[in-house]
Every structure is written in structure tokens, then in C-alpha cells.
Amino acid sequence: AVASLNGRYITAEDMGTSVKDMSLILKQTEHVSGRDPMIGGGGDPSPHTALGVFDGIRACLERLHNSGDYRGRHIAIQGVGHVGKHLTELLTQAGATLTVADVNEANVQTAVREYGAKAVGVHEILTVDCDIFAPCAVGGTINPQTVDILRCRAVAGAANNQIAGEKTEERLVNRGIMYAPDFAIN
């Protein structure tokens, strides 16, 4: 399918895929990025994605608090896999307090052990009282069923297509919750 588009689409890593997968796809089409650096690729893009989200969160903090300082700020991260783990490291180094959730318990335990994050359940993360909610897992997390339970001042994360459903953005705005679009910061 990717090859049939003749370069109009270039596939890359996303949730559940790796550099190894991209190298396998390369056997079928040249229109793939995120390949192993040993074969001329750029490797895992997740550290760069995490840095974009980190800077996007800083911009939100500047807007909300007139300071991009992470110290004393609480970030709730939904998904601490590839991007979320790198984001957790950056935020910890910057002095943020973190609460994390992930369907993969090993990812959660790594965040707790290595970065001092507090762990909560995957549904509970939406209700954590925090400065920033960072969805870094699946899309559609902010939807008509969840928008009213958020307890954050802003949403800024790496997940693609974080908002789903009609009028969800309007409901965020009406609640005074800032949204940093995923396509702008990730």
C-alpha cells in the first residue's frame, strides 16, 4: 500500500512499531523513515518527539503562569512508552512532579523507579489534578465522555488525534482548558 503511493506518503514509526519494523518495511518500499542508522536511517524518532512535547509544555506553562519553569508544576502523562518515557526523563530533569499511567505495567514501574513518578490507573490519569495533562498513548482520549472529568489547566501531549467527537474542543475552551495541538508540538 505504501509503495503504491509512489512517495506521496512516507511511513514511519508509531505506536507499537520500532526501528526494526521500519527496516523490514524497507524490504517492500523505499518510502519509509525511522530506519536503523546502520543502513542510512535516522533511527528512533521518539527522543525528538519528546523534546517537541517538552517545549510545547513549556510554552503552555509560560502562557498559564508567565514562567516556563517546570519546578513546582505537576504533569500527568498518559502513556510512558517510547515517547512518554523520554518525556518523563526530560520533565524529571527539569524539576516537574509527575503522575503516570500506562497499560504496560513494566513501563509504569520504570517511570516510578527511575524518575520518581507516582503511578495511577489508566482511567484515573484523566482525573489527576495537575497543571498539564499529556496524552502520549492512543488518540481520542479527550472525547465527550472524558472532557468534563479532566482536572488540568492544559492538554499538551504526543498522541496523535487526541480530541474526538463533536464539540469536544468547544467544551475544552468553555472549561478554560488550553490545548496545544499534537500536530504542532509532537
N, C-alpha and C positions, 0 to 999 in steps of 0.2 A: 504493500500500500504506500509506504513512504517513497520507495523508488519510483512508483508510477507518477508521482507529483513532480518529478524532474527538477528537484531543488527548490520548488515553491514552499516546501516545508522541510525543516531540518529537525529531526528528533533529537532528544537529549534525555538525560537522567531526570527522573521524577520519583515520586513516592513508590517505594518497592523495587526500584531498579538501581543498578550500580555501574561503575566504570567497566566491570567485566561484561555486563549485559550489553553496553554500548559497543564494546569490541566485538561481541558476537553479531550484533546487528550490522556492523560494518561489513561482514561477510556477504550481506544481501544488498546493501546500498551504501554509497559514499556520503549520503546526506544524513550524517549523524555526528553530533558533537559529544563532548564529555568522555572521549575515548582515553585509553591508557596513554600516559605521556611517553611510554616506551615505543609507541607506534605513531607518534606525532600528534597525539591528542592533548587536550587541556586538562584532563583528569577530572576529579570530583569537583563540581562547582559549588557544593554546599557551603564551604567556608566563605566564599564570595557572596552568596545569597544571604548568609547570616550577617555579614558585615553591612550589607544594604539595609536589612531589617533593623540592625542595631542603630545605624544612623537615622533611619526613619523614626524609630522610637525616641531618639534624642530630639529630633525635630518636634515631635509631639510634646515631649516634656518642656521644651523651650516655649511652645505655644501655651501650654497649660499652666506652667509655673514660672515663666520668664527665666528659666535656667535649664540647661541640658544636663545638669549634674544628676547622675544616677544614684548617688548616695541618699539613702532615706526613701527611695522610691521602690514601690512593690510592683513586680511584673509577674503575671500569671501566664505560663506557657503551656499551651495545649499541644503536645507532641514534641518529644525530645529525641527524635531520631536523628538523621543526618544533619539537617539544618538546625533543628531545635537544640541539639547538643552543642553545636558551635556557638549558637546564640547564648545558651546558658553559660558557657565559658566566658564569652565577652562581657555579658552582664555582670557576672560574678566579679570579674577583674575590675569592673567599673564601680563596684560597690552596691549594686542593687540587691534587694531582698527578693527571692524567687519562690514561687509555688509552681509545681509542675504536675502534669498528668500525661499518661500515655497508655495505650492498650498493651504495649510491650513492657511488662514489669521489670525486665532487665534494664531497659532504658531509664526507667524511673529510678531504680536503685543506683545506677551510675550517677545520675544527677544529684541524688541525695548524698551519696558517698563522696563524690569528687568535688561538688560545688556547694554543698550545704543547703540545697533546696529542700523545701517542705513538699511532701507528696500528698496529693488528694486524688480522689476517684475521677474517672473520665467525665462523669456528668457533673460532679461537684466543681470542677475547674471553672465552669461558666458562672458560678455564683460567688467566686472568691472576691472579696473586697480588695481592690487593687487600683493602682494608677493606670496600668496598661494591661489589656488582655491581648496576648499574642498567639493567635491560632497558627500553628505550624504543622498541622496534620492534614486532615481532609478538608475539602471545600464544603460550603453550605452550612458551616457551623452557626453563623448568625442568620437566623430564619424566624418566621412568625412564631414558632414555639419557644425560641430562646431569647429573642431580643429584649423582652421585658424582664428577664431574670439576671441580666448582666449587671455587675456591680463595679464597673470600671469607668474611668474618665475618657479612655480612648481605646480603639481597637487598631492594632498595628502588628501584623504577623506575616509569615512567609507562605502560608497555604494559598493556593490558587482559588479564586472564586469563593471567597469567604462568605459573601452575602447571597442568600437565596430567598425567593419569594417576593411577591408584590408588596410594595410599600415598606419593606424592611429598612431601607436606607432612610426613608422619611421618619420612621419610628425611632431610629438611632438619633437623628437630628433633633426630634422632638424631646428626646430624653437628655439632650445635651452631651451626647457621647460623640467624640471626634472619631473619624475613620480615616486611616491612612491606607489608600487602596493598595492591594497586594501588587498590582502590576507596576506601581510607582516605586515601591520600596524593596521588592524582593528580586 
